[in-house]
Amino acid sequence: MNASFDIIRTGKHYLLINFGEEWRFEVMEILANEDFRIRMLDTLEEQLLSDLIAYGKGPDFTFDEL
């Protein structure tokens, strides 16, 4: 299932694949500027979802709920 960013929910876990890299994260907060504060599941580092797609969407772009 390729989910849309429109269905992102706080507390849910997601997998993002882009340009050959995989990220598994939990959504911590939905921000007013249509961005999301996320926490990586493997490192517990927090960042913005926009940082993961700052360079665009590659041909392998996939976004799914875990």
Residue frames relative to the residue before (quaternion, step in Angstrom):
aa qw qx qy qz dx dy dz
M 1.0000 0.0000 0.0000 0.0000 0.00 0.00 0.00
N 0.1858 -0.7588 0.6142 0.1112 3.59 -0.82 0.93
A 0.2071 -0.8083 0.5441 0.0875 3.54 -0.28 1.28
S 0.4006 -0.6722 0.5695 0.2517 3.51 -1.31 0.39
F 0.5850 -0.5744 0.4290 0.3793 3.58 -1.14 0.51
D 0.5504 0.6348 -0.3846 0.3823 3.60 1.23 -0.37
I 0.7346 0.4185 -0.2411 0.4765 3.61 1.12 -0.48
I 0.3580 0.7431 -0.4933 0.2763 3.61 1.24 0.22
R 0.0760 -0.7945 0.6025 0.0004 3.55 -0.97 0.97
T 0.5585 -0.6027 0.4633 0.3318 3.55 -1.10 0.75
G 0.7992 0.2908 -0.2345 0.4708 3.55 -1.02 0.89
K 0.6024 0.5517 -0.3621 0.4491 3.62 1.22 -0.21
H 0.3668 -0.7118 0.5605 0.2113 3.55 -1.27 0.54
Y 0.0825 -0.8080 0.5833 -0.0115 3.55 -1.01 0.91
L 0.2532 -0.7128 0.6314 0.1710 3.53 -1.35 0.40
L 0.0580 -0.7766 0.6274 0.0045 3.55 -0.87 1.02
I 0.0588 -0.7616 0.6452 0.0170 3.56 -0.88 1.02
N 0.1729 0.7713 -0.5917 0.1587 3.56 -0.83 1.03
F 0.8431 -0.0095 -0.0464 0.5356 3.57 -0.84 1.04
G 0.7344 -0.4624 0.2289 0.4410 3.59 0.95 0.92
E 0.6461 0.4891 -0.3308 0.4836 3.60 1.22 0.03
E 0.2287 -0.7701 0.5842 0.1156 3.57 -1.12 0.75
W 0.0342 -0.7756 0.6302 0.0077 3.54 -1.04 0.86
R 0.1284 -0.7493 0.6464 0.0646 3.55 -1.00 0.93
F 0.1098 0.8207 -0.5451 0.1314 3.55 -0.68 1.06
E 0.3423 -0.6832 0.6051 0.2235 3.50 -1.41 0.28
V 0.3888 -0.7015 0.5430 0.2486 3.58 -0.99 0.79
M 0.2406 -0.7992 0.5430 0.0923 3.55 -0.66 1.18
E 0.8077 -0.0543 0.1019 0.5782 3.57 0.97 -0.89
I 0.2918 -0.7074 0.6152 0.1898 3.53 -1.12 0.73
L 0.2448 -0.8052 0.5299 0.1047 3.57 -0.61 1.17
A 0.6476 -0.5676 0.3648 0.3540 3.56 -1.20 0.58
N 0.7042 0.4657 -0.2674 0.4645 3.62 1.10 -0.60
E 0.5684 -0.6277 0.3510 0.3997 3.60 1.20 0.63
D 0.5176 0.5627 -0.4447 0.4665 3.55 1.08 0.85
F 0.2835 -0.7632 0.5625 0.1439 3.56 -1.27 0.24
R 0.3087 -0.6959 0.6124 0.2133 3.56 -1.06 0.79
I 0.0545 -0.8250 0.5618 -0.0293 3.56 -0.65 1.15
R 0.2205 -0.7345 0.6208 0.1629 3.56 -1.33 0.36
M 0.4225 -0.7022 0.5180 0.2449 3.56 -0.76 1.08
L 0.4548 -0.7159 0.4631 0.2574 3.57 -0.87 0.94
D 0.7056 0.4642 -0.2805 0.4561 3.61 1.06 -0.60
T 0.7963 0.2814 -0.1471 0.5148 3.63 0.99 -0.74
L 0.3392 -0.7576 0.4679 0.3034 3.59 1.31 -0.41
E 0.3775 0.7096 -0.4897 0.3378 3.59 1.28 0.36
E 0.2573 -0.7599 0.5775 0.1511 3.58 -1.04 0.79
Q 0.1375 0.7654 -0.6192 0.1089 3.54 -1.11 0.79
L 0.5730 -0.5704 0.4520 0.3769 3.56 -1.31 -0.11
L 0.5565 -0.6032 0.4552 0.3454 3.56 -1.08 0.71
S 0.6053 0.5753 -0.3569 0.4186 3.60 1.01 -0.71
D 0.5907 0.5706 -0.3696 0.4346 3.62 1.15 -0.51
L 0.6592 0.5203 -0.3121 0.4442 3.60 1.08 -0.69
I 0.7740 0.2923 -0.1688 0.5358 3.59 1.10 -0.57
A 0.2605 0.8135 -0.4841 0.1898 3.58 1.24 0.44
Y 0.7407 0.3900 -0.2215 0.5002 3.60 1.10 -0.63
G 0.6889 -0.4853 0.2717 0.4648 3.56 1.20 0.42
K 0.5160 -0.6148 0.5026 0.3212 3.50 -1.38 -0.10
G 0.3355 -0.7657 0.5224 0.1681 3.54 -0.69 1.16
P 0.6971 -0.4730 0.3338 0.4229 3.57 -1.29 0.13
D 0.7019 0.4378 -0.2607 0.4977 3.58 1.22 -0.41
F 0.2999 0.7968 -0.4865 0.1960 3.60 1.26 0.20
T 0.1166 0.7634 -0.6226 0.1265 3.54 -0.79 1.14
F 0.0217 -0.7823 0.6224 -0.0144 3.56 -1.01 0.87
D 0.0952 0.8146 -0.5573 0.1298 3.57 -0.51 1.22
E 0.4550 -0.6308 0.5487 0.3066 3.53 -1.24 0.51
L 0.3726 -0.7201 0.5390 0.2285 3.57 -0.99 0.81
